[in-house]
Amino acid sequence: MTQITVFKEKGKILGFECKGHSGYAESGADIICAAISTLAGSCHLGISKVLGLAHTFEIDEEVGYFKLMLKPESVQNQPAQVLLQTFAQSAQELADSHKKFIKLKQEG
């Protein structure tokens, strides 16, 4: 199961963490993991390459780990919040339709 955590503070999304493989199918054929990876990767590209905002980023494909956190000076950036809200809403839709493979929680 993949655990997705969205970190919030004072109504703003600070970042997110995805842990674990979904177990939907074998590696290379797991469409749930592919969907989560695409969402997380697209959000990271938007934050880093399009907006050029300060953030931290960690990934370990073997264990299924991805974490992105905005630096404090980037949290108030409205386009970053749109990207992160889109990630969170998309992850919620995936979790709602694949409850056996994804657990989503929000902290803060």
Wavefront OBJ file of the C-alpha trace (Angstrom):
o trace
v 0.000 0.000 0.000
v 1.173 3.510 -0.751
v 0.841 6.051 2.069
v 0.526 9.649 0.866
v 0.782 12.436 3.426
v 0.019 16.064 2.578
v 1.577 18.505 5.035
v -0.348 21.717 5.776
v 0.039 24.732 7.999
v -2.329 27.679 8.358
v -4.289 26.640 5.265
v -1.214 26.365 3.038
v 0.269 23.134 1.719
v 3.923 22.794 2.694
v 4.591 19.646 0.691
v 3.887 15.925 0.514
v 5.392 12.494 1.051
v 4.632 9.226 -0.752
v 5.844 5.975 0.858
v 5.671 2.394 -0.318
v 4.627 0.516 -3.411
v 0.907 0.065 -3.971
v 0.969 -3.688 -4.584
v -1.554 -3.362 -7.395
v 0.672 -5.274 -9.831
v 4.269 -6.317 -10.384
v 6.951 -3.671 -10.762
v 6.788 -2.201 -14.242
v 3.100 -3.022 -14.625
v 1.692 -1.231 -11.580
v -0.566 1.507 -12.937
v -1.328 2.836 -9.449
v 2.372 3.442 -8.702
v 2.777 4.921 -12.173
v -0.095 7.350 -11.555
v 1.292 8.453 -8.185
v 4.793 8.827 -9.632
v 3.452 10.920 -12.503
v 1.533 13.219 -10.164
v 4.478 13.653 -7.800
v 7.005 14.087 -10.604
v 4.869 16.632 -12.434
v 4.409 18.637 -9.258
v 8.162 18.552 -8.643
v 8.886 19.754 -12.193
v 6.404 22.595 -11.791
v 7.914 23.704 -8.485
v 11.550 23.362 -9.566
v 11.770 23.966 -13.321
v 8.741 26.113 -14.109
v 8.516 28.230 -10.949
v 12.130 27.871 -9.788
v 11.118 27.857 -6.126
v 13.212 26.862 -3.124
v 12.300 23.382 -1.914
v 13.716 20.068 -0.747
v 13.264 16.873 -2.696
v 14.023 13.234 -1.853
v 13.416 10.123 -3.944
v 14.209 6.421 -3.602
v 12.571 4.421 -6.380
v 13.546 1.042 -4.934
v 11.542 1.467 -1.753
v 8.927 3.743 -3.313
v 9.709 6.993 -1.553
v 9.157 10.563 -2.763
v 9.099 13.698 -0.630
v 8.797 17.335 -1.659
v 8.703 20.200 0.826
v 8.644 23.912 0.065
v 11.163 26.106 1.844
v 9.463 28.709 4.086
v 10.074 31.522 1.595
v 8.163 29.587 -1.120
v 5.029 28.617 0.836
v 3.101 31.825 0.083
v 3.699 31.531 -3.691
v 0.220 31.215 -5.215
v 1.219 29.167 -8.302
v 3.020 26.709 -6.001
v -0.129 26.380 -3.925
v -2.154 25.683 -7.079
v 0.279 22.912 -8.065
v 0.233 21.395 -4.579
v -3.557 21.641 -4.294
v -3.867 19.937 -7.674
v -1.527 17.169 -6.485
v -3.532 16.765 -3.250
v -6.897 16.677 -5.034
v -5.630 14.221 -7.656
v -4.155 11.994 -4.944
v -7.494 12.109 -3.113
v -9.336 11.015 -6.265
v -6.894 8.115 -6.721
v -7.198 7.118 -3.060
v -10.993 7.239 -3.202
v -11.093 4.960 -6.232
v -8.310 2.586 -5.078
v -8.791 2.355 -1.289
v -7.084 -1.037 -1.108
v -3.838 0.358 -2.562
v -3.564 4.010 -1.424
v -4.052 5.693 1.933
v -4.084 9.497 2.003
v -3.827 11.617 5.112
v -3.302 15.278 5.861
v -1.186 16.617 8.685
v -1.517 20.116 10.017
l 1 2 3 4 5 6 7 8 9 10 11 12 13 14 15 16 17 18 19 20 21 22 23 24 25 26 27 28 29 30 31 32 33 34 35 36 37 38 39 40 41 42 43 44 45 46 47 48 49 50 51 52 53 54 55 56 57 58 59 60 61 62 63 64 65 66 67 68 69 70 71 72 73 74 75 76 77 78 79 80 81 82 83 84 85 86 87 88 89 90 91 92 93 94 95 96 97 98 99 100 101 102 103 104 105 106 107 108
